[in-house]
């Protein structure tokens, strides 16, 4: 809108063991699955009015060519080495197992059902080979150790460059500080190879060895742009990715993949002779109604399910009103969502046009006045462009929205104070009424220009009504003696019944139908395969475990711990401190006030963060899929669980 040449590209990540296994489960080839998934994702994006210049896929000829180019340059420059390592191997599936496909007992705290690289309970990190009683998540088989030659990228050689780049302002300061943990531990060589079978690109001159997905995924940015260049006359790849490039190049990512984009990726680019990004912009996560998404509650909402019920402009506006340049999570609260859209977009912005247009169309033949009633008010709206543009370009979207809505309030105050619905009845005030309504339409026009990046469909409809093309330069003009079209409703209010219908549509069907029962049986069997029932114990052994209902009186993050939360558990007069590995699934503020079940007589364990005096009970495989046990209403702190 401001006259700059901009290209936006993206791609579906296509490679990796999970993709290969999912395709096998569906009975199709990985190529078929990723093509279908990409098409679905692209259509969802288009229907949310997200129009990339190129939305590609990482399983492409261009990506293969560029991955090999990057690798060969790194190899020629001495940044690639090989060594033999021992890995866990699934003898049934005949494949080496990535860390996430191994589960077992933590070698540190002996907690069961822990991931292959870290423990959710005590936050220990380890090699999968250190797990006690490891099992394959893929088949349930006991894995065996096998040697394999792997290829490594020498990340430590780029330590000084990365430190300088992180301090340059290329990423948010909180993420730059977080990444210092990697330097404090000491950068390690990065394993960039995976053994067959694997869905990905084979490493040059290394039969049966494939690039790890996080090698080719970021190269996919380059590949998507190269594909666009090959199809667009005058668009030169090297002008954007070469070392001499003066273009601004930005990434937008989620916070869970920061280290791939801000350590490995810039180091790969540096070593291969390409320019680094101008900036990597990191976003937090989305929660729904204050909690992580839940299928049973209907708050695990797919983009397509939303689109089946609600206008995409609503969600674009709501997210813009809450997003900042920080790495904060944002919450989609349905009541707040409806209230904000109805109050701001419908009640403030669209309302200006609907209040004024009827008089312009009916009494003044659809033509705006030649007079500008309050030039100072128009100037105030126009002068806001510098601040609003600055907010957009700094990704401080919520600040931009606040400023725009502040102007909308002033426009409505102007209309209210001059009451055209009253003055229209006085023949001597017809010109005044014409001037008031014409200024109202012009103020509406300026507001829509500011909002066009957020609600492009609403802006297009406004352009049709105004008979005008809205660009940033349009902010410096006022429409006088200008013909507008008959006004049509631009935006409907958000109705809670539509939100409720979307929630219902998102819920898992929990009715015990035959098909569902069969599906659940399979699911239960899979859980039992992945996590078999333990050895039989006597009742006397079980009776030694003192389980108590506890109130979570306090919950907080633990400085320096990636997976732990510190809980203060009230047992009805006695308080115990517990460090629980549930940070991946819960925010501290969401736990305070909940009741849960704890092991109250567990021997205290001294951790580097303090003394842990028990353990809370939770179910699930780990990560985001972790659920603390909550007793029914009526259970009181201190009650024994029998």
N, C-alpha and C positions, 0 to 999 in steps of 0.2 A: 504493500500500500504506500510505502514511502519512497518508492522508486529504485530500490536495490534489486539486483538480480539474485534470486534465491533458488536453490534446488533442495528438495527434501527427498531422501531415499531411505529405504528400510528393506528388510528381508525376513522371512521366516527361518529360524534356525532349524536345520533339517537332520543333523547327524547325531550319532551317539548310540550307546547300547540300549537305552530306553526306547528309542525310536525303532530300532531293529526288533526288539522283543515285542513291542506293541503291534507292529506289522505282522509278526508271526502269529500272534494271538488272533488278529483279525482275518488271517488267511489271505493277505495281500502282500505285494512287494513294498519295501520301504519307499521306493520311488512313487508308487501309487498313493501311499498314505500321505507323504509330504506334499504331493501336488494337490490332493483333496483338501488337506488342512490349510495350505496356503490360500487356496481359492475361497474357503470359508472365512478365514481371517480377513482377507482383502475385502470381501463383500461387507463384512461387519464394519470395517474401517470406513469404507465409502458411505455406508448408511449412517455413520456418525459424522459425516461431512469432513473426514480426514482424507485429503487427496494428496498422496505422495506423487512426486514426479515419476518415481519408479518403486513399486513394491514387488520385490524379487524373492528368491529363495537361495539359501546357501549351497544347495546341491545344484550347482550350475557349472558350465564350462568355464565361464569367466573366473569363478571363485577357485576352481581347480588350478587354472593357469596362474593366478596370482599367488595362491598358497605355495605352489612349487617355486615360483620366482622368489618369494620372500624366504622360503626355506633354503633354497640354493645359495642366495646371497649370504644368509646367516652362516651357512656351512662353510662357504668360501672365506668368510671373514673370521673363522675360528670360534664361532659361538655355539657350535653343536658338538656334542660328545656322546659316546655310547658307553654303557656298562651293563653288566648282567645283574639283575635283581631277582629276588625270590618273591613270588606272588601267590595268592590263594587262587586255586583253580577248581572249577566245578566239574567233577568227573562225569556227571550225568549229562550236563549241557555241553560239555567239552569246550569250555571257554574260561578265560581269565576273568576274575570278578573285580569290577571297580569297587572302591571303598563303600559306596552307598548300597551295594548289592550283597554286603556281608553284615550279618548281625551276630551278636554273642554277648558274653558276660564281660563287663568292664574289668580289665586287669588291675585297676587301681582300687575301686570301691566295691567291686563284685556285684554291681547292679546288673540285672539281666536285661536282655533285649535292647542292647545298645548298638549304635551305628559302628561301622567299621573304622572310623577315624577319630571319633570323640564320644565322650559320655555325657548324656543330658543330665545326669544326676550330680556327678562331682566335677564336671567340666574338664576332665583329663583328656589330653590328646595322645594318640598312640598310633602305631602301625597296625593294620588289620591282622597281621600275623601274630600280634600280641593278645588278641581276643581269646578268652576262655570259651571252650565249646562253640567255636564258630559254625555258622551254617549259611548256606547259600539262600538268599532271598528268592532267587530265580526258581530253584528246584527243591529246596529244603535239604539237599544233600550236604554231607560234611565235606568242606573243601579240603584239598590237599595242596602242599607247597610244590611249586614248580619254578624252575629258573627260566628267565627269558631276557633277551637283550633288549634294552630300551634306549631311546634317544632323548637327550637332555639339552635344554636351552640354558646357556650360562647367564642367568639373570643377575648374579652378583656383580658381573663386570659393568653393569649399568647403574649401580647404586648411586654414585655421585650425580649422574645426569638426572635420575629420577628424583632425587632430593631437590635439585634445582627446579625441575619442572613442577613438582608439587608445591613449591614455595612461590611459584610465579603467579599464582591466582588462577591456574587452569581449572581447579576444582574447589568446591566449597571448603572453607577452613576446617569445619568439623570433620569432614572426610579426610582431609590432608593430615589432621592430627591422628585420626583413627588408623591410617595407614602406617604411621610411625611404628606401630606395634611390630610390623613385619621387619623393619630395620633393626629394632631393638632385639628381636629374636635372631637376627642374622639372615639375610636373604639366602635362599637355597636355589640350587639348580632345579629347573622346572621340567618335569617329565612330560614330553610332548607326544609320546607315542602310545598306541594301543595295539594289542594283538588281534589277529583275526580269530573268530568272526567279529566284524565290526562294520557298521554302516558309516562310511566316510570316504575320505580321499587317501589313497595309498601313498606312502612317503617315497619320493624318488630313490631308486636304486636300493630299496629295502622291501623285498617281497614279503607279503604277509604282515607288514607293519603299516599302521594307519595314523594319520594326524588325529590327536585328541581334539574333541569338538571345539574346545576353547582356543585352539589355534586357528581354525578356519572360520569360526563364527564372527569375530571382529573383522577379519579380512573380507567378510561378506559385505561390509559397508563399501569398501573399495570396489568389489565386484558388481554390486548393484549400480554404483555410479558409472562404472566402465560400460556396463550394459546400456545405460542411458546415453552415454557419450557415443557409443557405436551406432545408436539410432537417431542421434540429434546432430544435425549439421552445425558446425562451428563450435561445438562443445568439446574442449580439449581436456583429457584426463590429467595430464601432467601439470596443467595450470592450477589444478586443485590439490593434487597429491604429491607433486614433485617438491624437492627441497627448496626450490626458489619460489614456491607458491606464496602469494600475498593474500590469498582468499582466507576468509574466516571459516573455520571448520569446527562444528560443534556436534557432540553426542548427547543424547538424552537416554538415561538408563535408570534402572531400579537399584536401590542401595545394596541388594544382596549380591550383585555381580561387580561391585566396585573394584576389587583388587584385580580382576581380569582386565578391566578397562583402564585402570590407572597405574598398574605396575607392568604386567606382562605385555599389554598392547603397545604402550609408548616405547618400551624397550625393544620389542620386535621391529617397530617402525624405524627406530634409530639405527639398529643394527643392519637393517636391510636398505637403508638409504632413502627412506620416505620421510615426509614431514609429519610432525605430531599434531594432534588436535589443538585448536585454540582453547578449547574448554570442554570438559566433560561435566554435564549437569546431572546431578544425582537426585532422584525423587525417593520419597518414602513410600509406604504402603497405604492401602485403603482398607479401613474397617467399615463395618455396616452396623448402624445403631449402637456404636460404642464397643463392638466386639468383633472378633475375627469372623470371617464368613462361615456360615453354617448351612449345610444342605437341609437338615431337618427343620430348621427355623425359616427356611426360604430366603436366607440372606446370602447364599452363595449364588450370585446373580450373573448369568452369562450375558454378554453383550447382546446376543440375538434375542434372549428373553426380554431384556429391557426394551429393545426396539419393537418387539411385538405389542407392547403396551403403551409406551411413552415416547414423547418427542425427544429426539437426541439433543436438541438445543437446550432443553432443561438441564441435562446433565453437564453439558459443556459449560453452561453459565455457572452452575453450582460449583463445579470443580475450580473454575477460574476464580470464583469468589473466595475460595479457601486456600488456593495454592500460593506458595511464596518461593523464594529462592533458597530456602532452607531444606534440610533433609527430613522434615517432619512428616509423620503419618497424618493422613486426613481422614475424617470420619464422614460417611454418608448417613446422616440421620434423616430418616424419611419425613418426619414432621418438619424438621428444619428445612429440608429440601423443598417441600411443598410451600411452606411459608415464604421462603426466600424468593422462589421463582414467582409466586403469585404477587408478592409485595413489590419486588423490584421490576421485573420485566413486564408483567401485566399491569400491576397497579400504578407504577411510576412512569415507565417509558412508553409503552403502547397506549396507555391511558391519555397521554398528552395528545397523540394524533387523533384518537377516537373522539376526544372532547372538542377538538377544533375543526376536524375535517368535515363533520356534518354541516357546520355553518358555512364553511368555504364552498362545499359542493352545492348546498341547497340555496343559499342566499347570494353567493357571489360568483356563480357560474364556474366554480372550480378554479378560479384565478386568484393568486395571492396579491396582496396589496403592494403598491409601489413604495409605501412608506416603511421605514424600520423604526418601530415605536420606541424602543429603548436600546440605542447603540451600545451603551455601557454594559448592559447585560449580555449582549451578543459578544462583545469584546472579551468579557470574562470567560465565556464558554470557549472562545477561540484561543485565548492565551493559555488555557489548560493543556493544550496539545503537547507542549514541551515536557511537562511533568508526566502526563499519561504515557507518552511515547517512551520516556525514560523508564517508567515502571514496567511496561511491556518488555523492553529490551533487556532489562535486568532480571526478568522472570519474576517480578514482584506483582503477580497478576491480581492478588487480592487488593493490593494498594491501588492499582488501576481501577478496579471495580468500585472501590470505596469512593474514589474521586469522581467517577462518572455518575454514581448514584447521588452524590452530593449535589452535582449539577442538576440532576433530574428533580431533586427536591426543590431547587430554586425555580426551575421551570414551572413546576406545579403550583408553587406559591405565587408566581406571577399570574398564572391563569386564575387561581382562586381569588386573588385580590382584585382582579378586574372583572370577574364574573360575566363572561360573554353571554351566558344563558339568560342573564338579566338585561344587559344592555341591548341585546338583539331586539327586544320588544320596544325600544325607544327609537323612532325614526330619525331623531336628531343625532343618535349615537351609532348609526350604521357604519360610518367610516372608522370610528374608534373600534367598534367590534371587529371590523374587517382587519384592522391593524393588529389587534390583540391576537386573533386567531392565526393570522399570517406569521406573526412572530412565534407563536406556539409551534407551528409547523416547522419553522426554521430551527428552533431549539431542539425539536424532536430529530430533525435531520442531523444536527451536529452530534447528538447523543448516539445515534445509530452508527455514524462514522466511527466513533470511538469504540463501539461494541462490535463492529464488523468482524474483527479477528476471532471473536468468541462465538457469535451467533450469525454465521454467514447466510443462513437461509432467511432469517428474519430481516437481515440487511437487504437481501435480494428482493424480498416482498416489498420492503420500504422503497427501494429504488423504482419498482414498478408503480407504486402509488405516487411517488414524487416526480416521476419522469426525469430521473437524474441518475448519473453514475457516481457512486460515492467512493472517492479516493481520499488520501490524506490531504492532498492539495485542496480538496473541496471545502476543507475547514476554513479556508481563508475567504470564502465567498458567502453571500447571502442571496437567497432566491427572492426576487421582486418581480411583480407582474408576470409570474410564472404559472403555467397551467399544470394542475395536478390531476390525477385520475380519480375516479370514484373510489372512495375508501372501502376496503374490505377488511374484515377481522384478521389481524396479523398473528395473534397467538391466543390460545385458549388457556384458561386456568388449569393448574394441576389438580386433579380430583383424587382424593384419597382412595376411592373405590378402584381406580386404575392401578394405584400403587399396591393396594391389597391384592388385586388380581395378579399382578406381577409376582408378588411374594408367594402366593398360592401356587402359581405356575412353576416357581423355582423350588418348591419343596419336593423332597423325595417322597414318592408314593409308598407309604408304610403299611398299606392294607395287605393282609395276608392272602393274596391271590396265589394260585398254584404256580404261576410263572415266577412271581416274586419270591415265593417260598423256595423254589428250586434255585433261583439266583442267589438268595441269601445263604442257602446251604452250601453252594459252591464257595461263596465268600468266606463263610465260617471255616470250611475245610482249608481254604488258603491260609487263614490266620493260624489254624492249628499246624499246618505244614511249616509255615514260617517260624512259629513259636510253639513247639510241642508242649503238651502238659508235662509238668515236672514229675520227678519221682514221688511215689506215695509216701506220705508222712503220717505219723500217728496223731491222734487227737491231742495227746499230751504235748507233742511238739508245737502244734498250732496254738494250744492254750497259753503257751508262754508269750505269745505276741499280744501285747496290750494295745488294741486299736481304740482310739478315742475320737469323738466328734470335737472339732476345734474351730473357733472363729478366727478368721484371718484379720487380725487387728491392724496390722501394718504390713505393707509390701513396698519394696524399693529395689532399684538397680544396685548391683555390686560393682564398684569401680574396679576395672581391670579384669572382670569376668565376662566372657562372651555369652555364657549360657545360664548363669545363675541369677536367681532373685533371692533377696533376703526377706524372709517372712517372720513376723512375730505372731505366734499362734496362742490364742487365749483358750485355756482348758477350763474356764469357769473359776478363776481365782489364781491359777498358776499359768505363767507365760513361758513358752519355750521358743528359742530361736532356731530356725531351720533354713539351710541354704538348699534351694530346690532348683533343679535343672530344667526349668519350664519357661525360660525367657523367650524361647523361640515361638511359644504359643500364646503368651499372655503379656499384657501391659500391667505394671504394678497397680495402677489406679483401678483397673477392672476387677482386681481380686479382693480389694479391701471391703470388708463387710460380708463376704461369702463364708459359708460353712464348708468344711471339708473333713476328710478322715486322715488321721496321722498315726504312725507307729510311735507311741508315747514312751515305750521303755527300751528304745534302741540306745545302745551305748553311745555317749557323745563322741563326736569325731572332730578332731582339731584340723581345721583347714587354714590355708594361708589368709583367708578373709575373716576368720573367726571360728567360734565353736558351733557346730551343728548338732542340735539336741534331739533329733528325730528325723522323720521322713514323712512327706505327704504322699498319698496314694494317687496314682494317675494311670490311665490306660491309653493305648495307642502306640503306633510304631515310632513316634518321635518327631522332631522338627515342629512344623505347624500342626501336625496331626497328633496332638497330645491333649488329654482331657482329664483334669483333676476330678476326683470323685466328690460329688455333692450330695449329702443326705437329704431326704425329704423334709419338707416343712414340719416343724415340731421337734426335730432333733435339737438338743441343746448342748452347748460347749461342756465338755467333761463326760458326757454320756459314753458308756462303753459299747463298742460294736461287737456283737456276739455272733 
